[in-house]
Structure formats: C-alpha cells, structure tokens
Amino acid sequence: MSTSAATSGPPTVTVSSVTNCRTGPSTAYDMVMAFDVGMTREVVAKYTPANYWVINYPGGGSATCWLWGQYATVVGDTSQLQEAVSPPMPPTLTPAPTTALPPYPPKNVSVSCSSVNTSHKVGNIFIPSSQWTVTVSWKDNTNDVGGFFVFKDGSKVATPFTSVRSYTDQFSVSGFVVKPPTHTYGVAAFNQYGSSTTNSAILSSCP
C-alpha cells in the first residue's frame, strides 16, 4: 500500500496488479469484483489492522467492497477516513455427511459345469450315479465390498471374502444323467452397512 500527497476532494485508489475486492478484509469473504489496473475509485474508509481500503465499487451505486492494500496506491488525504469495522465472518459450510449404503450387487453372474458318470457297488449290484461340479463366477460392481453371499435355490451356501470371485458346488445324482438338475445360484455383495440385492444364474444345461 502507498499513499501520495493530499489533493482536493475525497481520496481515490488505483492498483498496480489486478486485486479482488471482497465483502470483508480477508480471503474468507466473498469476492465482489476484480479491481483492474487503470481503474480509479473513491476510498470511503480504511481498515488498518489488515491493510484494506473500503471503496465504492463500479456499478454498485452506494455499495462498497474491501480492497487489499498490497498493490494499492491511494491519492488524497486519508487521515480523516473512518476506521471500518470488520463485518461478521461468513459461516463455514459443513459438507453434508455421506450416506452409508450397502454395495451394488455383483455383475456378470454365471455358471459353468462338468460331470462324470460313475458307479459304486452295493452287494452284487452296481449303482450308477452322476457327479456334477458347478462353478459360480461373478465380478465386482463397486469398491466398498466386504464380502459376498452365495445362494443355491434361495439358501445361503457360502460367504466368500472379497478376494474370491467364484464358488464351486459339487453334488451327485443317482443314475447316469446327461442333463443336470435345474438349480438357481445367486450372489449378493455386502459391507458394514448391509447387503445388496441378489443377481442370479440358472443351471439348466451343461455343454
């Protein structure tokens, strides 16, 4: 801030670098306008503690704003200017808390299978059976998963950790069976806030 010798009329201010004019004497206050190099405005008050000038800003009628004095040059007698009173600090906005929600359900739930026909002897009779291995696979749909629930025909059969993206189910059927029994496998994701809905895949054939 600098001042020059007194001249007739009220003091005026110019700046050597574009300076924000605000609603109060710090960057915590809202900006009213950018005071450009080459502009000249009347100074109506001063705020010595923080080196600010209170000025009538262009287009503001009788409204005022607070101009930092770092790049300001004031021409005229400032000794009679009133010391301004800093307005109340603007309220600090507290971000709204993030709503805690369960994760999205897994995506791309699918089943694959294989079978082996075998038999076992009971007395003098060989009992045929089919051994089935079904693999349920899925992919994450969110990054806040704690684990997964795996369901078979509506009943929970496993709870894999987040590092696991598949589950293997094995069962046998009496007789040599070409087509597997129909089963519905579902997978739901969960975290500390709850469980997602279930995405499902149906085992009805085996290539």
Sequence and secondary structure as in RCSB ss.txt:
>XXXX:A:sequence
MSTSAATSGPPTVTVSSVTNCRTGPSTAYDMVMAFDVGMTREVVAKYTPANYWVINYPGGGSATCWLWGQYATVV
GDTSQLQEAVSPPMPPTLTPAPTTALPPYPPKNVSVSCSSVNTSHKVGNIFIPSSQWTVTVSWKDNTNDVGGFFV
FKDGSKVATPFTSVRSYTDQFSVSGFVVKPPTHTYGVAAFNQYGSSTTNSAILSSCP
>XXXX:A:secstr
 EEE   SSS EEEESS EEEESSSSTTS EEEEE TT  EEEEEEEGGGTEEEEE TT TT EEEEESTTEEEE
S  TT EE                       EEEEEEEEEEEEEEEETTEEEEEEEEEEEEEEE S S   EEEE
EETTEEEE  BTT  EEEEEEEEES  SS   EEEEEEEEETTEE   EEEEE    
